[in-house]
């Protein structure tokens, strides 16, 4: 909950930065950024609620430990017992919402060069400009770590015979892979239009997460509950 609240605070910094620049391009970029962040935070929040519901705890250690048991884990195939498999649609929604939340391509309409130059950062240079970029990449790494903990087993080894490798190495490897996915998306997909991004967030992601919230809640009440 604290981490979700901290990522939400980014909206205030972006709005203040755009307003303080006294530039219409910067202010428009800040408005776009804030609307986009708020829209995708809702989908991310619902996705986190689903993971917390199946884990039965807000403790990240217990969330990871809950992914280390089950039929596949007893066979040594730990990676098939992680949450990404039974919650695959939620995993995809959370990852894409994380990309949009951090204003990374292809959701970087905040700094669309052909429309509003560099968005809320257009009037900044030097160390101030560097701090914005550092904050963006720090947020990206935070989202990647949360994705790893909630869906990819955290520090758990993917197969049992590799369990001798320290957990912090596995956490680092998985986080690196997720961050690499962020960078791969930037190099692969073209930038979406602003209205397409808003439509994706409000008309697809939020309804999908709400439906899956109900589906998972009903699933947990059946004899086939895999999260016991």
JONORWO-V223639 format. One line per field, one symbol per residue. ss: DSSP state (H for helix, E for strand, L for the rest). psi: psi as a letter, one per 30 degrees, with the letter a starting at -180 (. if undefined). burial: b if it has 16 or more other ideal C-beta (glycine too) atoms within 10 Angstrom, else e. Layout:
BEGIN
ss->???
psi->???
burial->???
END
This chain:
BEGIN
ss->LHHHHHHHLHHHHHHHHHHHLLLHHHHHHHHHHHHHHHHHHHHHHHHHHHHHHHHLLLLHHHHHHLLLLLHHHHLLLHHHLLHHHHLHHHHHHHHHHHHHHLLLLLLLHHHLHHHHLLHHHLLLLHHHHHHHHHHHHHHHHHHHHHHHHHHLLLLLLLLHHHLLLLHHHHHHHHHHHHHHHHHHHHHHLLLLLHHHHHHHHHHHHHHHHHHHHHHHHHHLLLLLLLLL
psi->eeeeeeffffeeeeeeeeeffhkeeeeeeeeeeeeeeeefeeeeeeeeeeeeeffglfkeeeeeefgglaeeefffieffflffefheeeeeeeeeeeeeeghlkgghfehjefehcgbfgegllbeeeeeeeeeeeeeeeeeeeeeeeefggcgkkelefgffkkefeeeeeeeeeeeeeeeeeefeklklleeeeeeeeefeeeeeeeefeeeeeeefglfgjfg.
burial->eeeeeebeebbeebbebbeebebebbbbbbbbbbbbbebbbbbbbbbbebbbebbeeeeeeebbebbeebeebeeeebbbbbbbebbeebbebbbbbbbbbbbbbbbbbbbbeeebbbbbbbbbeeeeeeebeeebeebbebbbbbbbbbbbbbbbbbeeeeeeeeeeebbeebbeebbeebeebeeeeebbebeebbebbeeebbebbeebbeebeeeeeeeeeebe
END
